[in-house]
C-alpha cells in the first residue's frame, strides 16, 4: 500500500462535529495518510450526512428499522464493498458485537469524552459522561481515542488529552470545551497515526 491512502469510513448517528473535525484535518493536511471515502449513519436525520454530502463524500443510511437482525451484517457488507481500511466511530450510538469488532480487528477507533478508564463503559455517552464528571467533582477530565473491541470503551488507548473542569461548569459547557480542546484535536491525530501505519505496513 506504499504511496496510497488508507480508505476511511466514518460511522455517525448525530450532528457530526467529530466528522467535521476529520474532514477539516484532511483539508488542512493534518491527515495525509488517509482519506474519508464513506460515511455511514444509522439515523436518517443525522446532520452528519449533510456534512458528508457537502464535502463530496459518499454516504449510506443503514437503520435497524430497515435491516432488523441484518443491521450489522449490512454495515459490514457496505464497509467491505468500500474496501475500507479504517473505521472511525464519531458519535455512533451503537454497541458493536464481538463478530463485528473481530471482523475489523485493530481497524476500528472511537473517541470517548473522558479520560478512560474514568467515566466510561456501558451507559456513559454524550452528556451523561459530563454530568457524571461534575457530580464526582473531579478537576480534570478530557477525551480518549481508543481501539474498539466488544467491551464498551475497552480497547487499547491511542491518544488522550486532559481538559480543566471549572466550578461554574454545566454539562453543556463542559461538553463543548472537551470537544474543542480535546476531541477535535486528538481524533484527527489518531486517524493519521493509524492511517500511516496501515499505509506503511499494510497492516497493524
N, C-alpha and C positions, 0 to 999 in steps of 0.2 A: 504493500500500500504506500510505498515511497512516493512523495510529492502529491499524493492525493489528500483529500479532506475527509475526515470522519463524517459519516451521514448521521445527523442528529434528528431524533424525533422527540418532540416535547408534548407531554400529556398534561392536560389542563381541565379545570372544572369551573373556573370563575373569571375574574377580571383580567388576569394575565399580566400583572405587573412584573412578575419574575420572568415571564416570557419576553416582555418588552425589554427588560434588562439584558437578556441574552441577545435579542435582536440588535440592540444598540451596541453591545460589546462586539458583535460580529462586524457591524459597520465601522466601528472605531479602530478595529484591529486588535483589540484585547483577545478576541477569539480568532485565531488564524489557522488553526489545525482542524477545525470542524465547521460544518455548515448545517443550519436547520433546513431539513428537506421536507418535514412533515409536522403538522400539529394535529393532535387527536384530542377531541373533547368528548366527555360523557354527558355534557349538558348542552342542550340546543341553544340556550340563551346566554351562553358564556361569551363575555365581551372579548375574551382571548381569541376567539375565532375571527373577529373583526380585525384585531391587531395583526393576526397572521395574514389575513387576506390583503390588508393594506401594505404589508411588507412583501407581498408576492409569494407567500409560502403556501404550499398545498395543504388543505385541511381535510379532516374526516370527522364525522359525527357518529359516535358509537355509543348507544344508550342501552341500559339494562331493559328498558321498556321495549325496545325494538328487538333485542337479541336474547333476553332472558338468560338461560343457563349457558348459552353460547357466547355471552358477552366477552369474557376473557379470551376465548378462542378467536373471536373475530378481531380483537385488538392484536393478538399475536400474529394472525394471518396478514393483517394490514402492515404491521411492522416488518414482517419478513418480506412481503412483496415490495416494500420500500428499500430493501437491503440496508436496514438500519444497523448502525454500528454502536450508537449510544442513545440511551433513553433517559430523558430528564423529566422528573416529576416536578411540575411547577404549580403547586396548589391543586394537585389531583386528589380529589377526596374519595379515593377508593383504596381499600387494603387489598394488596395483591396476594394471590395464593402462592404456595411453595412451587407449584408447577410453573407458574408464570415467571417467578424470580429465578428458578433454576434454568429455564429456557434461555434467559438472558443473563446468566451468572456474571457478576462483575461488570455488567454493561448498563446497569440502572442506577442513577443517582437521584437524590432528593435533597431539598433544602428544608430544614426544620427551624422554626423561630425560637429556639432556646439553645443553651449550651448543653448538649447531650453529655452525660446521662441525666441531667436535671430536666424536669418538666417535659417528659417525652413518653412515648408508648401509646397504647390504645386510649382513645378519648382525648388526647392532647393535640388539638389542631386549632388553627385560626385564633380568634380572640380568647378562646379557653386557656391557651398557653399563657397569654399575658395577664389574664385575670388571676391565674394561679401564682404567677411570679409576684404580683402585687399583694396578694393575700399572704404570701410567705414572708414578704418584707425583705427580699434579697436586694442587694445594692448593685449587682451586676447581672445582666442577662446577655443575650446575644443570639447568634444563629450558627447552625451547623450544616455543612453539606456532607452527606454520607452515602455509601453504597446501600442499596436496598436488598434486603432478604425477606423471608416470610414473617419475620418478627418486626412489628411496627417500630421504626426508628432504631432497629437493632444491628444494622450493618456497620462496617468499618468506617471510621471518620476520615474524611479527606481534608476539609478545611473548617476552621472555626474563627469567629470574631466576636469579641466582647463589646457590649454596649452598656453605658451607665443607665441606672434607674434613678429617677428623681422623685422627691417626696410628693410633688403635685401631679404625678403621672396618672392618667386614666388608661384603661386597656387600649383604647383607640390611639392615644398619643404615643404610648409605648410601641404599639404595633408599627406605626409609621416610622418611628425612629429606628427600630430594629430593621425594617425594610431598607431604609435609606443608608444607614451606617454599616449594615452587615450583609443582609441577604443579597442586595443588588450588587455588592462588591465580590463576595466570595463565591456566589453561584457561577458567574461568568469565568472567574479564575479557575474554579474546579472543572468546569466544562472544557477549558483549554488544556488543563493538566491531563485529563483523561483522554481527550481527543488526540493530543500529541503522542501519548503512549500507544494508542491504537494505530496511529499513522506510522510511527517509528517501528513498532514491534509486530504489528498485525494482530496483536492480542494484548492481554493484560498480564 
